Amino acid sequence: MKKVILVFFTTIFFIIGCSEQTEGPVGDPLETYELLTRIVEDNRSYTEHDFDGVTDLLYDYTYSDDELPEEILQSLRFSMESKFQFSKEDMIEDVELMNSTLKYKYALYEFMGGDEAFAEAKYAIIEEINQMPDDLVNRSEFIQLLLKHYDFIEDTHFHIDQYPIEEGRHGIFLSEKYQFVPDGEGNFYLLNEDGSYTSKLSAVNGDKDVETYLKPTINEEGAIVYVPGIFTDEEEEFGWQLKMQGEKETEEVVTVTLEEVPYRPQGGSLFEMKEQEGIPYLTWRTMMVRRSDPFDYFDMIDTAEVLKDEPYFILDLRSNGGGNTLVVDQWLEKLFDDPVSLSSKLIRLFSNTGYTFVQDTVDLYDSYGYVFETFDETEDFYLFDQFDYPMDPQWELEYSPLATVEDNETHIFILIDRGTASAGEYITALLKNVNNTTVIGVNSAGAVRSGNTLLMELPNTTVDLSVPVVFMYEPDLVHKEAIGIEPDLWVDPEKVEERVIKLIHSEKRHLEELIGNVE
C-alpha cells in the first residue's frame, strides 16, 4: 500500500572628522499606534481590475484533439498500489499519457506555457530516458526526472508523487542587534539600551536610502522598531555596513550579519478559542475538519460571533495549510456582517478527464476522515455533477468584485508563517482588505494560484499526480506564487506570540478607546 500525505563579529570603529553634526531626532519618534497605522497603510495595495484579457490565459479547446478515450482514462484512476522499478517503455508511455491528460485536466495548462512548453518537457524526458544505460529504472529516478523537466510549472498545489513541483524559496533575513526608531520625516535613530536615541542611521552599504534596508518588527519589549533586513530568494550570507552619525561630529560604522529566520511547523491544537493573558486568541491551523475532530465547520464560523464585539483579538494562522475556502467566506461575513473579497476571477475547468478522477479524490479524503461541507444543498464540492457526460471541455468563470470593510472597530492581529498556505493565505489576503488589521510574522507559503486538486495515477509506473482544476486568478496575488504574502511586521514565528501580546498590552488603552470601551 502507498501512504498518501495530503497536502544566517560585529566590528565597530569611529571616524572623527568634518561630518554633518546630528543632535538627535529632527522630529519626535512616532507614537506606536501612528507608526503601526503608517506601516499597514504602506502594505495595502489591492485594487479593482479589468479582466477583458483573461480568456487569453485559458486553453482554447475549440480546435483541439479529442480527450483520451474512457478506457484509457479509467486506467489512470488512483489504485493505491506502488511499483518501484520500470522499463524505459513504461516510463515513455506514462509521460505521453501525462501530457495528454494534463491538457484537459490542469486549469493552468495554458498559463504555464501550453502545448509548446509541455511538449518540450515531454520530448526532453523521453530523450533522457532513451539515453539511460540500464533497462530498468527505479521509482525515485523517474520522479526526479519529471520534477526536473516540468519545473516550469510554478504551482505549489501541483504535486508529483507527493513532491510539490514548485516550493517557496523566499525567506526573510534579519539582525536585531541594532534597532531603529523613525521620526516621521524619513530619519531613523538608533535605539539605545536606556531607551534614548541620538545616533542617526545615515547609510547602509554606502546607500543613503536607508529605509530600503530596514524591516519593521516587534522587539522583545513589545515595541515597534526597524531592524536591518531583506526579503529575498538568494542563498547567501548578508554582511552589511551601517553608518551612523552621532553627537560631537562622530561617525560610527558597524558590520552586521543577517540571518535567515527558520521555519518550524507549529504544533498544538488545530482549532481552539481561548484567552491568552486576557487577550482573545483564536488558533486556526486548518480549514478542514475530520470526523474525529472535537469541532466542526460551524464551530469555526461561530467564533466570529464571539469575537466581533471585542476591541482586539489574535488570529493565529501559523502553519495553517489550508482547506475549505467556503468556511472562510462564512466566517468573514459573520464577523463583519458583509462579504469581503478581492477583485478576481475564479476559473474552473470541467471535462470528461477531470470528472473521471473526482470520486477517487473524494473517496481518498473520506478514508482519511475529512468532511466536505458546501454550506448548501448540493453537497457537490467540486461542482462536476452539474453537467452531463460525456461533454466537450468548458470553462466556468466566476467574477468577484473588490469588496472592502472600512468600519471594522475590532483590531485583528493575524499571525502567519511559511506554513500558512492556500485557504490560510486566502483569509490573510481578505483580512488585508479590512481596516484595523495587522499581519505579523514572516511570508506565507505562496500557494495562491490554484486549488481543488484531483488525483490521478500513471498506470505503468504508479506515480501519482495532484492536479488543480481551479485557476484562482487574482491579479494582486498571482505573482506571489511560491513567494507568499508579506506581513506588516516581520517577526520570528517562534517569538511572535509573546511579542504581539506585549505590544497589545502596551497599547491596550489606546485600542480600547477606539471603540469606547474605556470609561
VEXTIMAR-109996 format. One line per field, with one value per residue (C-alpha): x, y, z negated. Coordinates in steps of 0.1 Angstrom, whole numbers. Example, Ala and Ser with C-alpha at 12.3 -4.5 7.8 and 13.67 -1.06 7.14 Angstrom:
east <- (123 | 137)
north <- (-45 | -11)
up <- (-78 | -71)
***
This chain:
east <- (0 | 11 | 9 | -5 | 1 | -24 | -14 | 223 | 317 | 305 | 333 | 330 | 353 | 349 | 358 | 364 | 362 | 340 | 308 | 275 | 266 | 235 | 219 | 191 | 159 | 147 | 112 | 98 | 95 | 62 | 37 | 33 | -2 | 5 | 36 | 17 | -10 | 16 | 32 | 0 | -12 | 21 | 14 | -21 | -24 | -54 | -74 | -102 | -91 | -103 | -105 | -111 | -80 | -84 | -95 | -61 | -47 | -70 | -66 | -89 | -104 | -123 | -100 | -81 | -79 | -104 | -98 | -84 | -109 | -128 | -109 | -75 | -89 | -101 | -65 | -53 | -75 | -60 | -51 | -31 | -5 | 32 | 58 | 95 | 111 | 100 | 112 | 120 | 89 | 67 | 81 | 78 | 42 | 34 | 50 | 29 | -3 | 6 | 8 | -24 | -42 | -29 | -41 | -77 | -74 | -49 | -66 | -33 | -21 | -21 | -9 | 21 | 31 | 5 | 13 | 48 | 61 | 46 | 57 | 92 | 93 | 79 | 105 | 133 | 123 | 119 | 153 | 169 | 151 | 164 | 200 | 198 | 223 | 201 | 169 | 152 | 149 | 139 | 109 | 129 | 150 | 118 | 101 | 132 | 132 | 96 | 103 | 134 | 117 | 83 | 99 | 84 | 51 | 51 | 23 | 27 | -6 | 7 | 24 | 42 | 41 | 36 | 65 | 55 | 67 | 73 | 84 | 89 | 125 | 120 | 130 | 135 | 170 | 172 | 195 | 180 | 214 | 207 | 172 | 160 | 130 | 117 | 108 | 81 | 104 | 124 | 151 | 159 | 176 | 195 | 175 | 200 | 196 | 185 | 157 | 175 | 181 | 209 | 227 | 210 | 214 | 229 | 238 | 237 | 264 | 271 | 235 | 217 | 183 | 184 | 147 | 152 | 174 | 151 | 121 | 96 | 93 | 83 | 112 | 115 | 98 | 68 | 78 | 77 | 112 | 131 | 159 | 183 | 166 | 160 | 133 | 149 | 153 | 191 | 210 | 240 | 253 | 245 | 271 | 260 | 278 | 257 | 269 | 256 | 260 | 262 | 267 | 300 | 306 | 313 | 305 | 302 | 303 | 293 | 290 | 261 | 253 | 218 | 205 | 175 | 145 | 139 | 106 | 94 | 59 | 36 | 20 | -7 | -44 | -57 | -86 | -91 | -107 | -92 | -78 | -41 | -31 | -65 | -65 | -90 | -69 | -81 | -58 | -67 | -43 | -66 | -96 | -105 | -124 | -122 | -150 | -128 | -122 | -139 | -151 | -169 | -171 | -200 | -179 | -153 | -178 | -195 | -163 | -169 | -200 | -179 | -151 | -169 | -175 | -140 | -117 | -90 | -81 | -52 | -59 | -31 | -29 | 7 | 11 | -25 | -21 | -55 | -86 | -122 | -123 | -161 | -158 | -135 | -162 | -188 | -166 | -158 | -193 | -205 | -176 | -182 | -219 | -207 | -187 | -151 | -134 | -105 | -110 | -107 | -118 | -123 | -118 | -129 | -122 | -148 | -141 | -146 | -110 | -115 | -148 | -131 | -110 | -135 | -148 | -114 | -103 | -134 | -131 | -94 | -102 | -131 | -108 | -87 | -118 | -121 | -155 | -166 | -190 | -206 | -230 | -258 | -279 | -258 | -231 | -211 | -178 | -161 | -192 | -188 | -222 | -239 | -231 | -240 | -211 | -195 | -192 | -168 | -143 | -156 | -146 | -167 | -156 | -169 | -162 | -157 | -155 | -133 | -152 | -135 | -145 | -138 | -158 | -143 | -137 | -120 | -82 | -72 | -36 | -30 | 0 | 14 | 45 | 58 | 34 | 4 | -9 | -38 | -70 | -48 | -34 | -69 | -82 | -50 | -53 | -90 | -83 | -58 | -88 | -102 | -93 | -78 | -59 | -22 | -4 | 26 | 53 | 71 | 60 | 34 | 39 | 27 | 0 | -23 | -28 | -47 | -69 | -92 | -67 | -78 | -57 | -46 | -20 | 2 | -7 | 27 | 48 | 20 | 34 | 5 | -2 | -23 | -35 | -55 | -87 | -93 | -73 | -76 | -68 | -63 | -40 | -29 | -18 | -10 | 27 | 30 | 31 | 60 | 68 | 40 | 21 | 44 | 35 | 32 | 56 | 84 | 88 | 103 | 72 | 88 | 87 | 57 | 31 | 49 | 58 | 24 | 9 | 34 | 25 | -12 | -7 | 14 | -13 | -43 | -59 | -55 | -70 | -100 | -105 | -110 | -144 | -153 | -145 | -127 | -148)
north <- (0 | 35 | 61 | 94 | 126 | 153 | 181 | 330 | 398 | 429 | 455 | 490 | 519 | 556 | 583 | 618 | 644 | 670 | 650 | 667 | 671 | 654 | 664 | 638 | 633 | 660 | 653 | 633 | 595 | 584 | 571 | 534 | 534 | 561 | 542 | 509 | 527 | 540 | 506 | 489 | 515 | 511 | 474 | 475 | 476 | 456 | 473 | 466 | 450 | 447 | 411 | 417 | 396 | 368 | 343 | 346 | 328 | 298 | 269 | 271 | 237 | 247 | 230 | 207 | 169 | 148 | 138 | 104 | 77 | 64 | 32 | 49 | 75 | 47 | 32 | 65 | 62 | 60 | 25 | 29 | 5 | 11 | -2 | 5 | -4 | 1 | -2 | 26 | 18 | 20 | 55 | 68 | 57 | 73 | 106 | 106 | 99 | 125 | 153 | 142 | 141 | 174 | 192 | 185 | 184 | 211 | 245 | 264 | 244 | 274 | 299 | 277 | 276 | 255 | 229 | 242 | 241 | 207 | 191 | 204 | 189 | 156 | 152 | 162 | 135 | 108 | 117 | 114 | 81 | 67 | 76 | 58 | 29 | 5 | -11 | -8 | 25 | 29 | 50 | 79 | 84 | 87 | 111 | 133 | 133 | 145 | 172 | 184 | 188 | 201 | 227 | 254 | 247 | 274 | 260 | 248 | 228 | 206 | 175 | 146 | 116 | 140 | 162 | 198 | 207 | 243 | 252 | 286 | 298 | 333 | 339 | 369 | 377 | 399 | 412 | 425 | 437 | 473 | 486 | 519 | 543 | 566 | 602 | 605 | 626 | 599 | 596 | 565 | 567 | 540 | 529 | 526 | 502 | 530 | 540 | 571 | 577 | 600 | 584 | 587 | 559 | 578 | 550 | 512 | 498 | 534 | 539 | 569 | 555 | 536 | 526 | 502 | 481 | 481 | 460 | 468 | 444 | 440 | 438 | 419 | 447 | 448 | 480 | 485 | 492 | 488 | 464 | 456 | 430 | 417 | 395 | 375 | 342 | 345 | 319 | 338 | 354 | 391 | 413 | 449 | 481 | 505 | 541 | 562 | 599 | 607 | 638 | 657 | 652 | 614 | 586 | 550 | 522 | 487 | 455 | 433 | 398 | 390 | 355 | 338 | 332 | 294 | 277 | 253 | 239 | 248 | 221 | 220 | 224 | 226 | 248 | 265 | 296 | 308 | 338 | 344 | 368 | 384 | 387 | 367 | 342 | 321 | 293 | 281 | 257 | 241 | 249 | 212 | 191 | 154 | 133 | 126 | 163 | 178 | 207 | 211 | 238 | 256 | 258 | 276 | 300 | 307 | 321 | 352 | 360 | 358 | 379 | 407 | 429 | 426 | 456 | 433 | 397 | 375 | 352 | 326 | 312 | 299 | 265 | 267 | 246 | 255 | 236 | 247 | 284 | 283 | 283 | 314 | 333 | 323 | 333 | 367 | 376 | 367 | 388 | 419 | 415 | 420 | 399 | 406 | 398 | 406 | 416 | 382 | 355 | 320 | 298 | 262 | 237 | 210 | 180 | 143 | 139 | 158 | 141 | 107 | 115 | 133 | 103 | 88 | 121 | 124 | 87 | 92 | 123 | 104 | 75 | 99 | 111 | 145 | 161 | 181 | 210 | 231 | 251 | 245 | 216 | 204 | 186 | 187 | 202 | 200 | 211 | 185 | 170 | 200 | 186 | 155 | 134 | 129 | 166 | 190 | 207 | 240 | 269 | 285 | 319 | 334 | 371 | 387 | 425 | 442 | 443 | 460 | 467 | 503 | 504 | 475 | 485 | 454 | 453 | 419 | 408 | 380 | 357 | 339 | 319 | 299 | 271 | 294 | 283 | 281 | 288 | 301 | 327 | 333 | 346 | 365 | 383 | 391 | 405 | 429 | 443 | 452 | 483 | 477 | 446 | 439 | 409 | 397 | 370 | 361 | 355 | 328 | 298 | 313 | 287 | 313 | 305 | 273 | 249 | 219 | 193 | 160 | 128 | 106 | 78 | 70 | 33 | 18 | 34 | 41 | 76 | 97 | 133 | 160 | 184 | 216 | 220 | 256 | 287 | 314 | 345 | 373 | 399 | 413 | 378 | 357 | 369 | 358 | 321 | 304 | 339 | 344 | 372 | 396 | 406 | 442 | 434 | 408 | 387 | 352 | 329 | 313 | 347 | 364 | 352 | 366 | 398 | 406 | 401 | 426 | 451 | 448 | 453 | 483 | 498 | 483 | 515 | 531 | 501 | 500 | 538 | 534 | 517 | 534 | 506 | 528 | 549)
up <- (0 | 7 | -20 | -8 | -26 | -17 | -13 | -89 | -147 | -148 | -142 | -154 | -147 | -150 | -124 | -138 | -111 | -94 | -91 | -95 | -131 | -144 | -177 | -180 | -162 | -138 | -150 | -178 | -174 | -161 | -186 | -184 | -170 | -145 | -134 | -131 | -110 | -86 | -82 | -75 | -50 | -31 | -28 | -14 | 24 | 35 | 63 | 87 | 120 | 156 | 168 | 205 | 215 | 190 | 216 | 233 | 202 | 208 | 233 | 263 | 268 | 300 | 324 | 301 | 304 | 286 | 249 | 242 | 245 | 215 | 213 | 210 | 186 | 164 | 164 | 149 | 118 | 83 | 73 | 40 | 54 | 58 | 83 | 77 | 110 | 145 | 181 | 204 | 225 | 193 | 185 | 220 | 223 | 189 | 200 | 231 | 211 | 185 | 211 | 229 | 195 | 182 | 213 | 203 | 166 | 155 | 153 | 156 | 186 | 210 | 183 | 177 | 214 | 231 | 258 | 266 | 230 | 222 | 254 | 249 | 214 | 228 | 256 | 232 | 208 | 235 | 249 | 214 | 208 | 241 | 231 | 197 | 196 | 177 | 190 | 156 | 137 | 101 | 89 | 74 | 106 | 127 | 102 | 102 | 140 | 140 | 114 | 133 | 167 | 155 | 133 | 155 | 137 | 110 | 89 | 53 | 54 | 83 | 68 | 84 | 60 | 31 | 41 | 48 | 83 | 70 | 35 | 19 | 19 | 5 | -31 | -54 | -67 | -98 | -125 | -158 | -172 | -161 | -163 | -150 | -155 | -129 | -134 | -107 | -85 | -69 | -96 | -116 | -150 | -169 | -200 | -229 | -258 | -281 | -256 | -243 | -206 | -195 | -165 | -131 | -105 | -76 | -52 | -46 | -24 | -12 | -2 | -19 | -11 | -44 | -47 | -18 | -41 | -71 | -81 | -108 | -137 | -173 | -197 | -230 | -249 | -226 | -208 | -171 | -157 | -125 | -120 | -91 | -69 | -34 | -18 | 9 | 27 | 27 | 7 | -7 | -38 | -41 | -58 | -58 | -69 | -89 | -91 | -120 | -128 | -164 | -185 | -186 | -149 | -152 | -128 | -138 | -113 | -122 | -103 | -109 | -96 | -87 | -95 | -79 | -101 | -100 | -96 | -122 | -119 | -148 | -169 | -195 | -189 | -153 | -163 | -197 | -211 | -244 | -263 | -264 | -292 | -289 | -251 | -230 | -210 | -181 | -170 | -135 | -119 | -93 | -73 | -70 | -95 | -102 | -116 | -147 | -155 | -186 | -164 | -131 | -104 | -123 | -155 | -134 | -119 | -153 | -168 | -146 | -167 | -199 | -186 | -166 | -197 | -212 | -210 | -197 | -192 | -179 | -149 | -148 | -113 | -116 | -98 | -85 | -54 | -40 | -33 | -26 | -15 | -19 | -56 | -54 | -34 | -60 | -90 | -75 | -66 | -101 | -116 | -96 | -85 | -50 | -25 | -18 | 15 | 38 | 74 | 90 | 114 | 100 | 131 | 132 | 159 | 165 | 187 | 191 | 179 | 147 | 140 | 142 | 111 | 88 | 70 | 63 | 48 | 26 | 15 | 5 | -16 | -31 | -40 | -60 | -78 | -61 | -59 | -29 | -35 | -8 | -31 | -6 | 5 | 35 | 15 | 47 | 36 | 70 | 89 | 116 | 111 | 128 | 162 | 183 | 195 | 220 | 228 | 245 | 222 | 209 | 187 | 159 | 148 | 116 | 110 | 76 | 72 | 48 | 15 | -15 | -51 | -63 | -95 | -115 | -151 | -163 | -158 | -145 | -148 | -123 | -128 | -98 | -88 | -58 | -66 | -61 | -27 | -3 | -23 | -51 | -27 | -13 | -47 | -52 | -19 | -26 | -60 | -44 | -27 | -62 | -82 | -117 | -108 | -112 | -98 | -118 | -113 | -80 | -45 | -38 | -16 | 17 | 27 | 43 | 80 | 80 | 60 | 59 | 69 | 83 | 80 | 108 | 113 | 142 | 149 | 157 | 130 | 104 | 99 | 86 | 95 | 77 | 104 | 98 | 118 | 105 | 116 | 89 | 110 | 85 | 102 | 69 | 58 | 88 | 89 | 52 | 60 | 41 | 27 | 3 | -13 | -32 | -67 | -80 | -109 | -104 | -135 | -140 | -143 | -173 | -191 | -176 | -201 | -231 | -214 | -199 | -234 | -248 | -220 | -227 | -265 | -258 | -236 | -253 | -265 | -230 | -213 | -237 | -234 | -197 | -203 | -236 | -259 | -284 | -308)
***
